[in-house]
Amino acid sequence: MEALKNLNLEIKRQEFLAIVGPSGCGKSTLLNVLAGLYPPDSGTIARDMANGNDLRNIGHISQADTLLPWRTVVQNVELGLELRGVSRRKRRSMVEKLIEQVDLSQFKNSYPFELSGGMKKRAIIIRALAYDPDIIFMDEPFVGLDVQTRDLLEEDILKLWHETRKTIVFVTHDLAEAITLADRVIIMSSRPSTVKSEHIIDLPRPRSTVAIKFTKEFTETYKKIWDDLSAEVKKSRNL
């Protein structure tokens, strides 16, 4: 099955880019190709990263719970640094600062089975940040979580992004989430998918992930993009 076709996309450094499209259109496939997990059948991917094209400088956060069950929170978060040979004392100091930033200090010695879903996601997010990647790919990281937990995690993401200014590419099926978080939203077409359109999100930063949804500007932006997206959703149902 041809998932992607004639696709051309440029991602800017330090940008928060969200990708949305009909279910099954190839959003996750695109993300995995960009992250180097799948090789493209044709075409090229150029990554202008500080340390060259080394895929170890890429962070990837999937929908799955990828914490190692036999390691505590602090041990999970420092895994990337450990694999890079950073000394235990140095990596522990770096990791504990991140753990404190997302209010997990009380649970740093807890195992994954002792954490809530939101706590696990926070640990997974800061694990990706801990080894200082140039770009982070997120594939619907909050799927399956309740609304309140999603709102809190969106706040955490925005806070960490403002502090680190990492390039983030975020796949989501939730248009409101995309508008809330991103600088730019890419609309994918129905399969075989390409970039149908892009929308600059001209909402002021810093943003409150809850308060922003009640503004006139958010509503107008949502309607404009939904009109664009809904046409592709209808097409995909007829495939």
DRENGULUM-192625 format. One record per residue (C-alpha): residue in three letters; chain; x, y, z. Coordinates in steps of 0.001 Angstrom, whole numbers. Last residue first. Layout:
REM DRENGULUM-192625
+--------+--------+---------+---------+---------+
! residu ! chaine !      px !      py !      pz !
+--------+--------+---------+---------+---------+
!    ALA !      A !       X !       Y !       Z !
...
+--------+--------+---------+---------+---------+
//
This chain:
REM DRENGULUM-192625
+--------+--------+---------+---------+---------+
! residu ! chaine !      px !      py !      pz !
+--------+--------+---------+---------+---------+
!    LEU !      A !  -11550 !    5011 !    -101 !
!    ASN !      A !  -14852 !    6826 !     566 !
!    ARG !      A !  -14149 !    7495 !    4236 !
!    SER !      A !  -10793 !    9039 !    3303 !
!    LYS !      A !  -12504 !   11655 !    1127 !
!    LYS !      A !  -14718 !   12810 !    4013 !
!    VAL !      A !  -11691 !   13202 !    6296 !
!    GLU !      A !   -9902 !   15143 !    3556 !
!    ALA !      A !  -12737 !   17680 !    3309 !
!    SER !      A !  -12856 !   17864 !    7106 !
!    LEU !      A !   -9238 !   19064 !    7287 !
!    ASP !      A !   -9691 !   22325 !    5373 !
!    ASP !      A !  -12945 !   23308 !    7092 !
!    TRP !      A !  -11318 !   22236 !   10344 !
!    ILE !      A !   -8413 !   24627 !    9734 !
!    LYS !      A !  -10623 !   27703 !    9386 !
!    LYS !      A !  -12958 !   26677 !   12195 !
!    TYR !      A !  -10084 !   26071 !   14623 !
!    THR !      A !   -8432 !   29398 !   13817 !
!    GLU !      A !  -11674 !   31296 !   14396 !
!    THR !      A !  -12286 !   29495 !   17678 !
!    PHE !      A !   -8717 !   30121 !   18863 !
!    GLU !      A !   -8895 !   33823 !   18024 !
!    LYS !      A !  -12220 !   34207 !   19850 !
!    THR !      A !  -10625 !   32887 !   23038 !
!    PHE !      A !  -11968 !   30028 !   25141 !
!    LYS !      A !   -9423 !   27462 !   23919 !
!    ILE !      A !   -6525 !   29704 !   24995 !
!    ALA !      A !   -7587 !   29431 !   28646 !
!    VAL !      A !   -6978 !   25674 !   28817 !
!    THR !      A !   -3556 !   25261 !   27189 !
!    SER !      A !   -2378 !   28540 !   28698 !
!    ARG !      A !    -134 !   30052 !   26077 !
!    PRO !      A !    3204 !   31858 !   26284 !
!    ARG !      A !    2864 !   32862 !   23526 !
!    PRO !      A !     277 !   34711 !   21453 !
!    LEU !      A !   -1797 !   32925 !   18800 !
!    ASP !      A !    -781 !   33224 !   15159 !
!    ILE !      A !    -872 !   29541 !   14325 !
!    ILE !      A !     499 !   29402 !   10769 !
!    HIS !      A !   -1537 !   26942 !    8688 !
!    GLU !      A !    -126 !   24515 !    6144 !
!    SER !      A !   -1816 !   22762 !    3265 !
!    LYS !      A !   -2326 !   19448 !    1476 !
!    VAL !      A !     999 !   17866 !    2408 !
!    THR !      A !     912 !   14437 !     799 !
!    SER !      A !    -880 !   11217 !    1579 !
!    PRO !      A !   -1665 !    8218 !    -540 !
!    ARG !      A !   -4050 !    8282 !    1303 !
!    SER !      A !   -6155 !   11294 !    2346 !
!    SER !      A !   -4356 !   14626 !    2506 !
!    MET !      A !   -2154 !   15790 !    5354 !
!    ILE !      A !   -2744 !   19158 !    7033 !
!    ILE !      A !     384 !   20740 !    8556 !
!    VAL !      A !     -76 !   22973 !   11604 !
!    ARG !      A !    2435 !   25702 !   12445 !
!    ASP !      A !    3596 !   27311 !   15680 !
!    ALA !      A !    2064 !   24441 !   17616 !
!    LEU !      A !     672 !   23626 !   21039 !
!    THR !      A !   -2940 !   24805 !   21261 !
!    ILE !      A !   -3579 !   24477 !   17528 !
!    ALA !      A !   -2421 !   20847 !   17484 !
!    GLU !      A !   -4381 !   19998 !   20631 !
!    ALA !      A !   -7553 !   21478 !   19162 !
!    LEU !      A !   -6993 !   19452 !   15973 !
!    ASP !      A !   -6795 !   16148 !   17865 !
!    HIS !      A !   -5551 !   13346 !   15578 !
!    THR !      A !   -1989 !   14148 !   16652 !
!    VAL !      A !    1545 !   14016 !   15299 !
!    PHE !      A !    4054 !   16381 !   16919 !
!    VAL !      A !    7353 !   17465 !   15378 !
!    ILE !      A !    9405 !   19308 !   18008 !
!    THR !      A !   12551 !   21383 !   17474 !
!    LYS !      A !   13998 !   22016 !   20908 !
!    ARG !      A !   13619 !   25481 !   22374 !
!    THR !      A !   14775 !   24218 !   25809 !
!    GLU !      A !   12876 !   26467 !   28219 !
!    HIS !      A !    9916 !   27330 !   25996 !
!    TRP !      A !    9651 !   23683 !   24918 !
!    LEU !      A !    9709 !   22467 !   28528 !
!    LYS !      A !    6862 !   24803 !   29486 !
!    LEU !      A !    4866 !   23947 !   26358 !
!    ILE !      A !    5229 !   20214 !   26979 !
!    ASP !      A !    4327 !   20539 !   30663 !
!    GLU !      A !    1198 !   22546 !   29822 !
!    GLU !      A !     223 !   19873 !   27283 !
!    LEU !      A !     759 !   17303 !   30018 !
!    LEU !      A !   -1640 !   19148 !   32321 !
!    ASP !      A !   -4318 !   19416 !   29636 !
!    ARG !      A !   -3911 !   15741 !   28739 !
!    THR !      A !   -4339 !   14740 !   32395 !
!    GLN !      A !   -7574 !   16716 !   32630 !
!    VAL !      A !   -8920 !   15237 !   29394 !
!    ASP !      A !   -8281 !   11599 !   30314 !
!    LEU !      A !   -5408 !    9741 !   28673 !
!    GLY !      A !   -5840 !    7229 !   25845 !
!    VAL !      A !   -3670 !    9113 !   23354 !
!    PHE !      A !   -1279 !   11560 !   24999 !
!    PRO !      A !    1883 !   10770 !   23010 !
!    GLU !      A !     198 !   10974 !   19598 !
!    ASP !      A !    3530 !   10323 !   17840 !
!    MET !      A !    6141 !   12757 !   19158 !
!    PHE !      A !    9368 !   13425 !   17248 !
!    ILE !      A !   12074 !   15368 !   19087 !
!    ILE !      A !   14877 !   17289 !   17360 !
!    ASP !      A !   18413 !   18262 !   18330 !
!    PRO !      A !   18581 !   15725 !   21150 !
!    ASP !      A !   19797 !   16810 !   24621 !
!    TYR !      A !   20316 !   13481 !   26402 !
!    ALA !      A !   17718 !   14355 !   29043 !
!    LEU !      A !   15030 !   15626 !   26674 !
!    ALA !      A !   13846 !   12178 !   25552 !
!    ARG !      A !   13865 !   10945 !   29157 !
!    ILE !      A !   11967 !   14139 !   30018 !
!    ILE !      A !    9082 !   13054 !   27798 !
!    ILE !      A !    9031 !    9433 !   28983 !
!    ALA !      A !    8946 !   10518 !   32641 !
!    ARG !      A !    6085 !   12910 !   31951 !
!    LYS !      A !    4222 !   10147 !   30117 !
!    LYS !      A !    4620 !    7769 !   33056 !
!    MET !      A !    3335 !   10410 !   35457 !
!    GLY !      A !     261 !   10966 !   33291 !
!    GLY !      A !    -566 !    7264 !   33214 !
!    SER !      A !    -270 !    7023 !   36988 !
!    LEU !      A !    2869 !    5593 !   38570 !
!    GLU !      A !    3547 !    2582 !   40827 !
!    PHE !      A !    3797 !     132 !   37908 !
!    PRO !      A !    6554 !    2354 !   36454 !
!    TYR !      A !    8855 !    1896 !   39471 !
!    SER !      A !    9275 !    4580 !   42121 !
!    ASN !      A !   12625 !    6119 !   43102 !
!    LYS !      A !   11909 !    9459 !   41408 !
!    PHE !      A !    8338 !    9540 !   42736 !
!    GLN !      A !    8509 !   12544 !   45096 !
!    SER !      A !   10725 !   14330 !   42579 !
!    LEU !      A !    8098 !   13938 !   39832 !
!    ASP !      A !    6977 !   17559 !   39628 !
!    VAL !      A !    7795 !   18092 !   35937 !
!    GLN !      A !   10695 !   20475 !   36573 !
!    GLU !      A !   11919 !   18364 !   39508 !
!    ILE !      A !   12434 !   15356 !   37252 !
!    LEU !      A !   14370 !   17552 !   34846 !
!    LYS !      A !   16700 !   18742 !   37602 !
!    GLU !      A !   17082 !   15149 !   38852 !
!    VAL !      A !   18229 !   14066 !   35404 !
!    MET !      A !   21188 !   16427 !   35122 !
!    SER !      A !   22528 !   15627 !   38604 !
!    ARG !      A !   22079 !   11884 !   38058 !
!    ARG !      A !   23870 !   12129 !   34725 !
!    LYS !      A !   26894 !   13809 !   36286 !
!    ARG !      A !   27238 !   11423 !   39228 !
!    ARG !      A !   26687 !    8301 !   37137 !
!    SER !      A !   29284 !    9308 !   34552 !
!    VAL !      A !   28075 !    9880 !   30994 !
!    GLY !      A !   28870 !    6862 !   28805 !
!    ARG !      A !   26387 !    7552 !   26022 !
!    LEU !      A !   24269 !    4575 !   27075 !
!    GLU !      A !   24051 !    6070 !   30572 !
!    LEU !      A !   22936 !    9405 !   29162 !
!    GLY !      A !   20156 !    7700 !   27240 !
!    LEU !      A !   19060 !    5713 !   30303 !
!    GLU !      A !   18973 !    8695 !   32683 !
!    VAL !      A !   15187 !    9013 !   32575 !
!    ASN !      A !   14646 !    5307 !   33205 !
!    GLN !      A !   17016 !    5212 !   36192 !
!    VAL !      A !   15368 !    8283 !   37718 !
!    VAL !      A !   11903 !    6769 !   37288 !
!    THR !      A !   12961 !    3393 !   38677 !
!    ARG !      A !   14119 !     539 !   36443 !
!    TRP !      A !   12697 !   -2985 !   36187 !
!    PRO !      A !    9611 !   -1865 !   34244 !
!    LEU !      A !   11596 !    -187 !   31436 !
!    LEU !      A !    9512 !    2804 !   30371 !
!    THR !      A !    8239 !    2544 !   26798 !
!    ASP !      A !    4501 !    3053 !   27401 !
!    ALA !      A !    3274 !    3172 !   23825 !
!    GLN !      A !    2005 !    6174 !   21861 !
!    SER !      A !    5531 !    6986 !   20709 !
!    ILE !      A !    8171 !    9477 !   21833 !
!    HIS !      A !   11292 !    9771 !   19682 !
!    GLY !      A !   14359 !   11904 !   20353 !
!    ILE !      A !   16949 !   12426 !   17630 !
!    ASN !      A !   20650 !   13057 !   18241 !
!    ARG !      A !   21274 !    9302 !   18194 !
!    LEU !      A !   20277 !    9478 !   14536 !
!    ASP !      A !   23685 !   10965 !   13713 !
!    ASN !      A !   23134 !   13157 !   10642 !
!    GLY !      A !   25470 !   15918 !   11753 !
!    ASN !      A !   25997 !   16916 !   15365 !
!    ALA !      A !   24230 !   20283 !   15259 !
!    MET !      A !   21462 !   18901 !   13077 !
!    ASP !      A !   20564 !   19822 !    9510 !
!    ARG !      A !   18668 !   16645 !    8632 !
!    ALA !      A !   18123 !   16032 !    4933 !
!    ILE !      A !   15629 !   13326 !    3940 !
!    THR !      A !   15742 !   12039 !     376 !
!    GLY !      A !   13384 !   10530 !   -2173 !
!    SER !      A !   12378 !    6931 !   -2734 !
!    ASP !      A !   11276 !    3894 !    -731 !
!    PRO !      A !   11906 !    5907 !    2440 !
!    PRO !      A !   13902 !    4131 !    5184 !
!    TYR !      A !   11901 !    3472 !    8354 !
!    LEU !      A !   13029 !    4357 !   11906 !
!    GLY !      A !   14984 !    7382 !   10698 !
!    ALA !      A !   12947 !    9942 !   12629 !
!    LEU !      A !   11594 !   11448 !    9410 !
!    VAL !      A !   10499 !    8000 !    8215 !
!    ASN !      A !    8847 !    7293 !   11572 !
!    LEU !      A !    6999 !   10622 !   11495 !
!    LEU !      A !    5784 !   10050 !    7939 !
!    THR !      A !    4535 !    6567 !    8823 !
!    SER !      A !    2802 !    7984 !   11891 !
!    LYS !      A !     929 !   10512 !    9750 !
!    GLY !      A !     126 !    7960 !    7023 !
!    CYS !      A !   -3507 !    8671 !    6107 !
!    GLY !      A !   -4910 !    6046 !    8460 !
!    SER !      A !   -7181 !    8468 !   10333 !
!    PRO !      A !   -7510 !   11706 !    8396 !
!    GLY !      A !   -4845 !   14378 !    8889 !
!    VAL !      A !   -2849 !   16287 !   11481 !
!    ILE !      A !     832 !   17197 !   11779 !
!    ALA !      A !    1985 !   19686 !   14422 !
!    LEU !      A !    5233 !   21665 !   14176 !
!    PHE !      A !    6867 !   23348 !   17169 !
!    GLU !      A !    9795 !   25128 !   15535 !
!    GLN !      A !   13254 !   25414 !   17084 !
!    ARG !      A !   14859 !   24840 !   13646 !
!    LYS !      A !   12362 !   24938 !   10815 !
!    ILE !      A !   10819 !   21839 !    9291 !
!    GLU !      A !   10577 !   21674 !    5503 !
!    LEU !      A !    8124 !   19295 !    3846 !
!    ASN !      A !    7746 !   17872 !     347 !
!    LEU !      A !    5590 !   14815 !    -239 !
!    ASN !      A !    5008 !   13476 !   -3723 !
!    LYS !      A !    3407 !   10311 !   -2304 !
!    LEU !      A !    2938 !    8750 !    1130 !
!    ALA !      A !    1117 !    5580 !    2212 !
!    GLU !      A !    1308 !    3446 !    -932 !
!    MET !      A !       0 !       0 !       0 !
+--------+--------+---------+---------+---------+
//
